[in-house]
């Protein structure tokens, strides 16, 4: 095991191998280098292929959900083969393996989704019956909510793969996270940025999360200078909301918490998969109550939707 109490020894960052995942891992490395004055080569980036990367022919909801993007990386953490893992926070299940935790987040990037099409300027401009490709049940449901006449289909692969599929005519439009495009220098690909009132984001969207062993005090100390407090509070709220709903890739759920000083605002939403029915809720409170506010909002929507909400429609 690397003696990670000092940058005199190698620190190992585990990550998926997609261009976006690697960009996020390099961002974390750059922050650590700047914070601690070490050399970039003192920090290794270890690429780990996950089950989710191998499954490209069907929705993840049919294959096991969000944990498919984290399982092998978390196994490496538990085996001490890496020291930290860098994730897109929206890919993280609410339940993590014993001994592991999301211990830090970088400051959050823009949380909005973007519309991308070679055929229309906006969702409203798409012709009747046009096909919108997305692997996200949330995005599919939001599209159907706005335009019930549109078709939605599964669009898997990394950002570059999805853009290529769009160019090849496999769909008339797609939706992606603006944060990912920015991190890849591909913001120009966005045809339109979608408003938050119509397209609230996935839980954790735009936030780079760092997972580590809960009791690895040396690693936790090294991460403190790059950790963003407001993002941590927002994610605590959103993940408590998701946990209360028992949310996974099988459920269209959206939520966003924002922090302003000592105050917290939260907007949560659940949708039927076909967008035909929507429940929303809002919360305001103190940042000290972040988890409680998210949990309360989740319980409210779970009760309003009823036991069959996500299994019908």
N, C-alpha and C positions, 0 to 999 in steps of 0.2 A: 504493500500500500504506500502511495506517495505520502510523505510527511508534509501535509498541507498546512501546517501551522506557519510555514514561512514560504515566501516565493523563491527562496533559495532552492526549493525543490519544485517539481512539476505539479501544477494544478491541472486537472483533467476535466474538461467540459464535455458532457455527453449531449448529442443532438441527433435528430434525423438528418438525412442527407439531401433534402430538397434545397433548391437555391434560397428559398425564403428562410428555412430553418437554419441554414448555414449563415445567412446574413444576420439573423438574430443572435446566433452564437458568437459571431465576430463582434457584434455590437457589445455584448456582455464582456468579451475579452478586452475590447478597447477601453471600456469603462474601468475595468479592474486594473489595467495597465496604467491608466491616467491617475487612478486613486492611490495606487501603491508604488508607483515609480519603478515597476519591474519591466523586464524586456518581454515583448510579445511571445518570443520563443519559450519563455518560462511557463506558458499556459498552452496546453495541448487541446486541440479540438478533436474529439473522438466521434466518428460517425457510426451510428447504430441503425440498422435497418429494422423497422418495426413491421408487425403484421399488417397494420393499416396501409403501409407503403406497398405491400404486395397484393392487396385486394383492390383491383381496379375495375372489376366487371360488375359490381353491384353496390347498392348503398351500404354504408357502414352499419346502418340501423339493422340490416338483415344479417350482419356478420358478427355483431357483438358490441357495437357502440364505441364510445370515445376511448376507452381503455386500449383499443387496438393501436393507437398512436403512441402509447406510453409504456406498455408492458415490458418490452425488452430493455428499454432505457432504465426503467425502475429496477429491473433485475440486476442491471450493471451497477446501479447505485448501492443496492443492498449487498452486492458481492464485493464492494469496495474497488471495482474496476474503474470507476469514475468518481469524481468528488462532488460535482454538481451537474444538474441537467437543466437545459434551457428549453422552454416550451412556449408555444402559443397558448396563452391561458385559456382560450375558448375550447381547446382540445382536451382540457383536463377534467377527468371525472370528479365528482364531489367526494367520493371515498377514495383515499389514497392508501397504499400498503402501510401496515404498521411499521413505525420507525421513520417514515418519510413525511415531509411536509413541504408545501409551497412557502418558502421562508422569505422571499424578497421578490419585488417587481421593479422593473424600470419604469420611469414616468410613461404614462399612457400616450399612445399615438392617437390620431383621429379615429373615432369609433365608427364612422359612417360606412355604409355600403355604397358601392357604385354600380351603375348600369352600364353595360358595355354591349354595343351592337354595331355592326357594319351596315345596318339597314334602317335604323330608326334613331331619332335623337333622344326619345324618352320612352318609358313604358307605355304611356298613353298613345304614342305614335305607332306602336307595333300593329300590324294588320291583324284582323280577327283570326284566331286559330294559330297564331305564330307560336313557335316552340322556344321556351326559355329553359336553358340548361343550368342546373344547379344540383350539387350534392347535398345541400342544406334543406332540411324539411322546413325550417323557419323561413328561409327565403322563398321556397316554393309556396308556402301558405300565404305569405305576405303578397306575393305576386297574384295569387288566385283571389285574394281579398280585394285587390284593386281591379283586377281584370279577370273575372270568372271565365271569360271566353278563351283565354290563352291556355296553351298546353304547357306542362312542365315535365322535364325529364332529367334523369340522373346525368351529371356531368362531373366525372372524377378526374383526378390528376392534379399535378402542381399548377401554379399560376400560369407558367409558360405553356404547359400542355393544354390548359383550357382555352387560352388565347389562340393557340394553333387550331384547336378543334372548331373554334368560332370562325376562323379564317377559312377553314375547309368546308364550312356550311353545315356542320353537324347540328347547329342550333341557330336560331335567329338572334338570340341575345343571351347574355349570362350576367350574373351578379357576383361581385367579389368585394373583399374588404379593402377599403382605401388604405388602411395601415400597411397591409402587405404590399400593395403596389408602391407605396412611398418607400418602403424599406428596400425594394428591388430597383428603385429608380424608374418605375414604369407608370407613374402617376398620369402621364400623358395618354395612357390607354383608356382612361375613364371617359365614357361618352357623357355621362351625367352623374353628379353626386346626389344621392337620394336623401331626402329630408328625414330627420329622426322621428317626426310625428307619424310618418307613413311607414318607415322602415327602421324601427328600433333594433339595436344590434343584438348579437348573440352575447350570452353571459361571458364576460372576460375579453370581448373583442378589443383588439388594439393594444393589449397589455402583454409584454414579455414576462413570463413567470420563471422563477428559478427555484428548482426543487432540490432538496438536500436531505441528508440524514439529520433528524431532529436533534440528536445529541452530539453532533460534530461541532463543538463549540468553536474550534479554530476556523472552520469554514464559515460559520455564521458571523464571526467577527470580521472576516475578510469581505463579506458581502454588505455589511452595514453602510459603508460610504456610498454605495451605488443604489441603495434601496430607496424607493420613493414612497413616502408615507401616505399621501393622498390616494395613490393607486391601490395601496394595500387595503385601506379602509373601504374604498369603492368595491374592490373584489371580495372582501369579506361579506359585504351586503349582498352582492349579486350571487355569490356561491351559496350563501345561506338560503336565499330565495330558491335557487335551483334545487338544493337539497330537500327543502320542504315539499317541493313538487315531485320529488323522486325523478327529476329530469334526466334525460339522456338524449342520444341521437334519435331516439324514436319519437320525441315529443317536440312540436313547434313551440318554443319558448323564447321570449326576448326580455331583456332587462338592462337597465342602465342606472348606475348610481353616480352622482357627481358630488364632489366635496368642495365646500367654500368655507375656508377657515375651520371653525368648529361645528359647522352645520352640514347636514347631509340631505340630499334629495334623491328619491328613487322612483322609477317608473317601471312597472312590470307588466307583461302581457303573455297570455296563452292563446293559442289559436287551434281550431280544428285543422287537420292536414289539408282540407280543401278550401280553407279560408272562409268558410260559410258562417262561422261563429267566433267571436273574439271576446275575451274578458280582459279588462285592464284594471290596474290599481296604482295608487301613488302614495308615497310616504315622505314625510319631512321629520327630521329629528336631529339629535346630537350625534357626533361621530362616535362617541362612547357607546352608543346603542346600535352600531352598524349591523352586527349579526342579528340582533333581536328584530330590527326593522325589516331586514330581508326575510327572516323566517316568518314573521307575522304576515308579510305580503304574500308569501308563497302559500301559507296555510289558507289565507282568504280565497285566493284564486282556485286552489285545489277544491275547497268546499263549494265555491260557486260553479265550477265546471262539472263537478260530480264525478263518480267513479268511472264512467264510461267515456269521459270527454275525449281522451286521446285514442280511444280504440274504435270510435265510430266517426263517420263523416269521411 
